Amino acid sequence: MLAEPPVGLGELAVRLAITEAELRTALDRLSALALVRRRGGQGAGFHTVNPEVAMELLLARQQAELAAQQQRLEASRAAAAQLIAECSILGSPQPTTESERLLGADAIRERLAELGETAEEAVMTFAPGGAHTEEDLRASRGPNAALFDRGVQMRTIYLDSIRNDQPTLDHVAWLNSRGGRVRTAPSLPTRMIIIDRRLAVLPLDTSDARAGAVILTGATVVSALCALFESVWAGAVPLGDSACPDRHGLAPQEAETLRMLAEGMTDEAIAKRLGVSPRTARRIAAELMERLDARSRFQAGVHAVQDGWLPPGR
């Protein structure tokens, strides 16, 4: 249609060797993408839109959809943070039928082993904290192998920072070889394990996952946590793929760092969320300030909003 605008629909169908019904289906799709428009007046048919204008429209639409998806993801994370905070208050001595408290690393390890033996369908995991020790990774292979042998599906989301740790990469390659699926995200709201969509294990203290854990079995709470996992999974990147920068050229880890800087988080807090050292967090922040031509973090925040790197408002 761009090369020979005067060609009618009938002749166009002949040249494409398709039926007119198939042609109209294709034209309806092009119209939905704003690449062609119907002619006004009584004359039937379509005319093409300037390709540069059409591409600008498509890109603007995609950017708006991505922004809306990010907003929904942040809303889910905020809701999860509130839910986790409420779960952490389950310190009352009266246990409920929908929760179980575990105190200490040994109790957590033993109970998780028992729960793993009961898994039948799927295990979904948030694994924050960055790279794991080789000893911990080797110790996890036995229980994981047992799950795979029973046909249990495993999906795990690690932090992007593990992409630079070879022992963890080797472990993930082993998981993939057994049928596990692994993705990474710049940050994760908390450590979490969901088994068969019927129970979830969360830390009692998000700053120290070894201190204690709570096992939740309430259908409403577990459904909400499953929705959170699926939301983060959809935005995470398969480990074998490279994360694409956003329209400002920011890698996901850089964009997440900028967001946390805007929230006033310290280098130490940012490092913990990203699973990197404080030195690495300071380096990322310094590089962002340089790219924003800022001499202070306050000025960097102002420039980030002015340049559209951060949304306006609190």
Backbone torsions as a table, in degrees:
resi	resn	phi	psi	omega
1	MET	NA	-33.5	176.9
2	LEU	-72.7	-39.5	-176.8
3	ALA	-72.7	-37.6	-177.1
4	GLU	-134.6	75.3	-175.6
5	PRO	-53.6	-36.3	-175.8
6	PRO	-70.1	-12.7	-176.0
7	VAL	-59.5	130.4	178.7
8	GLY	-78.6	168.6	-177.0
9	LEU	-64.2	-40.2	179.6
10	GLY	-61.3	-48.0	179.3
11	GLU	-65.9	-35.1	179.0
12	LEU	-63.7	-39.8	177.9
13	ALA	-63.8	-38.7	179.0
14	VAL	-64.9	-45.3	-178.4
15	ARG	-64.8	-31.7	179.2
16	LEU	-86.7	-7.0	-179.5
17	ALA	59.3	42.9	175.8
18	ILE	-131.5	166.2	178.4
19	THR	-77.5	162.2	178.0
20	GLU	-65.5	-31.2	177.4
21	ALA	-64.8	-43.0	177.3
22	GLU	-64.7	-38.2	178.7
23	LEU	-63.2	-43.7	-178.8
24	ARG	-66.4	-34.9	175.3
25	THR	-61.7	-43.7	178.6
26	ALA	-65.1	-39.8	-179.9
27	LEU	-67.6	-37.0	175.9
28	ASP	-61.2	-40.3	178.5
29	ARG	-65.8	-43.7	178.1
30	LEU	-63.9	-35.0	178.1
31	SER	-67.2	-40.9	178.3
32	ALA	-63.2	-30.1	178.4
33	LEU	-86.3	1.7	-180.0
34	ALA	64.8	27.0	176.8
35	LEU	-91.3	-23.4	173.5
36	VAL	-136.4	158.7	178.0
37	ARG	-132.9	150.0	175.6
38	ARG	-71.8	142.8	177.3
39	ARG	-71.9	143.5	176.7
40	GLY	-78.7	173.6	177.6
41	GLY	77.7	-159.1	-175.6
42	GLN	-84.1	-21.6	-178.2
43	GLY	-67.8	129.7	178.7
44	ALA	-83.2	159.7	175.0
45	GLY	125.8	-174.6	-176.7
46	PHE	-131.6	158.8	169.3
47	HIS	-131.2	152.3	-176.5
48	THR	-81.3	152.9	175.0
49	VAL	-96.1	146.3	176.4
50	ASN	-50.2	124.7	-175.3
51	PRO	-56.3	-38.3	-179.4
52	GLU	-65.3	-42.7	178.3
53	VAL	-64.7	-43.1	-179.2
54	ALA	-61.7	-42.7	179.9
55	MET	-65.4	-38.4	177.0
56	GLU	-60.8	-41.7	178.7
57	LEU	-64.2	-43.6	179.8
58	LEU	-62.8	-44.7	-180.0
59	LEU	-64.3	-41.5	178.9
60	ALA	-62.5	-39.9	179.0
61	ARG	-65.1	-43.4	179.0
62	GLN	-63.3	-41.4	178.8
63	GLN	-62.8	-39.6	178.1
64	ALA	-64.9	-40.6	179.1
65	GLU	-65.6	-40.8	178.7
66	LEU	-64.4	-41.0	178.9
67	ALA	-63.4	-40.4	179.1
68	ALA	-66.2	-40.1	178.5
69	GLN	-64.2	-41.8	178.5
70	GLN	-62.8	-38.8	179.4
71	GLN	-64.9	-40.4	177.8
72	ARG	-65.3	-39.4	178.8
73	LEU	-63.0	-44.2	179.5
74	GLU	-65.0	-36.6	177.4
75	ALA	-64.2	-39.6	178.0
76	SER	-64.5	-41.3	179.7
77	ARG	-64.8	-40.8	179.2
78	ALA	-63.7	-42.7	178.5
79	ALA	-64.0	-39.0	179.3
80	ALA	-66.4	-40.3	179.1
81	ALA	-60.1	-41.7	178.3
82	GLN	-65.4	-41.3	179.7
83	LEU	-63.5	-42.4	-179.6
84	ILE	-64.9	-39.8	178.6
85	ALA	-62.1	-40.1	178.8
86	GLU	-67.4	-37.3	178.6
87	CYS	-66.0	-31.2	-178.4
88	SER	-69.0	-14.8	-179.2
89	ILE	-88.5	5.3	-178.4
90	LEU	-74.7	46.1	-178.0
91	GLY	-93.9	3.0	-179.5
92	SER	-68.0	146.4	-177.2
93	PRO	-69.3	-13.0	-179.1
94	GLN	-90.9	103.8	178.5
95	PRO	-69.9	153.8	177.5
96	THR	-108.1	168.1	179.9
97	THR	-73.9	-10.7	-177.0
98	GLU	-110.3	12.0	179.0
99	SER	-151.9	154.3	177.5
100	GLU	-143.2	129.9	-178.4
101	ARG	-101.2	140.7	177.1
102	LEU	-125.0	136.1	-179.3
103	LEU	-119.0	125.6	176.9
104	GLY	93.9	152.2	-176.5
105	ALA	-64.2	-38.9	-178.7
106	ASP	-64.1	-43.7	179.3
107	ALA	-63.6	-39.2	178.9
108	ILE	-64.4	-46.2	-177.5
109	ARG	-62.2	-44.5	-178.4
110	GLU	-66.2	-41.7	-178.4
111	ARG	-70.0	-36.6	177.6
112	LEU	-64.6	-37.4	177.4
113	ALA	-62.5	-41.8	178.6
114	GLU	-64.6	-43.9	-179.2
115	LEU	-65.9	-37.3	179.0
116	GLY	-61.4	-34.4	179.6
117	GLU	-70.1	-19.8	-179.7
118	THR	-94.3	-9.3	-177.8
119	ALA	-63.9	136.6	-177.0
120	GLU	-121.8	-29.1	-172.1
121	GLU	-121.8	-56.8	-171.7
122	ALA	-151.7	146.5	172.9
123	VAL	-126.7	124.7	-179.8
124	MET	-118.6	131.4	-170.7
125	THR	-134.8	134.6	162.5
126	PHE	-94.9	124.8	-178.5
127	ALA	-123.2	75.3	177.4
128	PRO	-77.4	-177.9	177.0
129	GLY	100.5	-1.1	177.6
130	GLY	77.5	-153.5	-175.0
131	ALA	-66.8	145.2	177.2
132	HIS	-101.1	158.3	178.6
133	THR	-71.7	153.3	178.8
134	GLU	-60.5	-35.4	179.5
135	GLU	-62.8	-46.1	179.3
136	ASP	-64.1	-39.3	-178.6
137	LEU	-65.7	-43.1	178.5
138	ARG	-64.4	-39.3	-178.6
139	ALA	-65.5	-27.6	-176.7
140	SER	-81.5	-14.3	-174.3
141	ARG	-69.0	-36.8	179.5
142	GLY	-60.3	-55.6	177.9
143	PRO	-60.7	-38.1	179.4
144	ASN	-65.5	-40.8	179.0
145	ALA	-61.4	-39.2	178.4
146	ALA	-62.6	-39.0	177.8
147	LEU	-64.1	-46.8	179.8
148	PHE	-61.2	-40.4	-179.0
149	ASP	-63.0	-28.1	178.4
150	ARG	-88.5	2.1	178.4
151	GLY	81.9	17.2	178.8
152	VAL	-76.5	131.0	177.4
153	GLN	-81.8	137.0	-179.2
154	MET	-124.7	127.0	173.7
155	ARG	-124.8	129.0	-176.5
156	THR	-131.2	137.5	174.4
157	ILE	-114.4	116.4	175.1
158	TYR	-99.8	176.2	172.8
159	LEU	-81.7	152.4	177.9
160	ASP	-56.5	-27.8	-175.1
161	SER	-63.3	-19.4	-179.4
162	ILE	-71.8	-13.6	179.6
163	ARG	-63.0	-14.7	179.7
164	ASN	-105.2	7.1	-177.3
165	ASP	-114.2	111.3	-173.4
166	GLN	-65.4	-43.6	178.5
167	PRO	-57.5	-40.9	178.7
168	THR	-67.8	-38.7	177.7
169	LEU	-62.7	-39.3	177.7
170	ASP	-63.6	-40.2	179.0
171	HIS	-65.8	-40.9	179.1
172	VAL	-65.1	-37.7	176.4
173	ALA	-61.3	-37.8	176.6
174	TRP	-65.2	-43.3	177.5
175	LEU	-58.7	-44.9	-180.0
176	ASN	-62.8	-37.6	-178.9
177	SER	-66.2	-23.6	179.0
178	ARG	-95.5	0.9	178.5
179	GLY	103.6	1.1	176.6
180	GLY	-71.8	156.0	178.7
181	ARG	-120.0	131.0	-174.3
182	VAL	-129.7	134.1	172.4
183	ARG	-132.9	166.7	178.2
184	THR	-128.9	153.0	177.6
185	ALA	-136.1	154.7	-179.4
186	PRO	-62.7	-33.5	176.4
187	SER	-151.1	161.8	179.6
188	LEU	-132.0	145.2	-175.4
189	PRO	-68.7	-31.1	-178.3
190	THR	-171.6	168.5	170.2
191	ARG	-77.4	137.6	-175.0
192	MET	-158.8	140.6	173.0
193	ILE	-129.8	127.5	177.4
194	ILE	-116.8	127.5	-177.5
195	ILE	-114.8	120.6	175.1
196	ASP	54.9	22.1	-179.4
197	ARG	56.9	22.7	-179.4
198	ARG	-117.3	-18.0	176.7
199	LEU	-151.5	153.7	-179.8
200	ALA	-132.4	141.4	178.3
201	VAL	-112.8	122.9	-179.1
202	LEU	-128.1	152.8	176.3
203	PRO	-72.7	144.3	173.7
204	LEU	-69.3	-35.0	179.5
205	ASP	-125.0	111.3	-176.5
206	THR	-64.2	-19.4	179.0
207	SER	-84.7	-13.4	179.9
208	ASP	-148.5	90.0	-175.1
209	ALA	-67.7	-19.0	-178.3
210	ARG	-82.6	-12.7	-176.5
211	ALA	-70.8	-35.8	-178.1
212	GLY	179.6	166.8	-179.5
213	ALA	-146.1	160.9	175.5
214	VAL	-125.8	135.2	176.4
215	ILE	-104.0	119.5	-177.3
216	LEU	-106.4	133.5	179.5
217	THR	-123.5	-1.4	178.6
218	GLY	-62.9	130.1	-174.2
219	ALA	-58.8	-42.0	-177.4
220	THR	-65.6	-46.1	-179.0
221	VAL	-65.3	-46.1	-178.4
222	VAL	-64.1	-38.4	177.4
223	SER	-62.4	-40.5	178.3
224	ALA	-64.0	-40.9	179.8
225	LEU	-69.8	-34.8	174.3
226	CYS	-62.9	-41.0	177.6
227	ALA	-63.4	-39.1	176.7
228	LEU	-61.8	-46.4	179.8
229	PHE	-58.8	-47.3	-178.1
230	GLU	-62.6	-36.2	179.0
231	SER	-65.0	-46.4	179.4
232	VAL	-68.9	-37.7	178.6
233	TRP	-60.2	-41.7	-179.1
234	ALA	-62.6	-33.0	-179.5
235	GLY	-92.1	-7.2	-179.7
236	ALA	-81.4	164.5	-174.5
237	VAL	-113.1	129.5	175.3
238	PRO	-54.5	142.3	-171.9
239	LEU	-61.3	-31.6	-179.8
240	GLY	-75.4	-10.9	-178.6
241	ASP	-100.0	159.3	175.0
242	SER	-93.8	135.2	178.1
243	ALA	-70.0	131.2	-178.4
244	CYS	-82.9	137.1	175.4
245	PRO	-69.4	158.4	177.7
246	ASP	-79.9	-173.3	-174.5
247	ARG	-67.6	-13.5	176.8
248	HIS	-95.9	3.3	-179.8
249	GLY	83.0	12.7	-179.2
250	LEU	-88.7	128.6	171.8
251	ALA	-68.7	157.5	-179.0
252	PRO	-53.7	-40.7	179.6
253	GLN	-64.9	-38.0	178.3
254	GLU	-67.8	-42.7	179.4
255	ALA	-63.3	-39.2	178.7
256	GLU	-67.4	-39.8	177.3
257	THR	-61.4	-43.8	179.7
258	LEU	-61.7	-41.1	179.3
259	ARG	-63.3	-42.3	-179.0
260	MET	-71.0	-33.7	174.0
261	LEU	-61.3	-41.1	-180.0
262	ALA	-65.8	-25.7	177.4
263	GLU	-82.0	-2.8	178.0
264	GLY	84.1	16.7	-178.9
265	MET	-73.5	147.5	179.8
266	THR	-78.4	166.8	177.4
267	ASP	-59.2	-40.2	-179.2
268	GLU	-63.7	-42.6	179.9
269	ALA	-67.4	-40.7	178.4
270	ILE	-63.7	-43.4	-179.9
271	ALA	-59.0	-41.9	-179.4
272	LYS	-65.7	-41.7	179.6
273	ARG	-66.2	-35.6	-178.4
274	LEU	-85.1	-14.9	-177.3
275	GLY	74.6	32.5	179.7
276	VAL	-125.3	175.8	177.2
277	SER	-78.3	155.2	175.2
278	PRO	-55.8	-33.8	178.6
279	ARG	-63.2	-42.7	177.8
280	THR	-65.1	-40.5	178.5
281	ALA	-61.8	-41.7	178.5
282	ARG	-65.2	-37.2	178.9
283	ARG	-65.0	-44.0	179.0
284	ILE	-61.9	-42.6	179.5
285	ALA	-63.6	-40.9	-179.7
286	ALA	-65.4	-39.2	178.9
287	GLU	-66.5	-37.9	177.2
288	LEU	-64.8	-42.3	179.0
289	MET	-62.6	-38.7	179.0
290	GLU	-65.8	-43.3	180.0
291	ARG	-66.5	-28.9	178.8
292	LEU	-89.0	1.5	-179.6
293	ASP	54.5	49.7	-177.1
294	ALA	-119.2	143.9	179.4
295	ARG	-99.4	-7.3	177.9
296	SER	-146.8	164.4	179.3
297	ARG	-67.9	-33.5	177.0
298	PHE	-61.9	-47.3	179.5
299	GLN	-64.2	-36.0	177.5
300	ALA	-62.0	-40.5	178.0
301	GLY	-64.2	-41.3	178.2
302	VAL	-62.5	-47.9	-178.8
303	HIS	-64.8	-36.5	-179.7
304	ALA	-62.9	-39.2	176.9
305	VAL	-70.1	-43.5	-179.2
306	GLN	-62.4	-36.9	-178.2
307	ASP	-87.5	0.0	178.0
308	GLY	82.7	10.7	177.8
309	TRP	-74.6	-27.5	176.3
310	LEU	-126.0	148.0	178.3
311	PRO	-70.2	149.4	177.3
312	PRO	-70.9	159.3	179.0
313	GLY	90.6	170.8	-178.3
314	ARG	-78.9	NA	NA
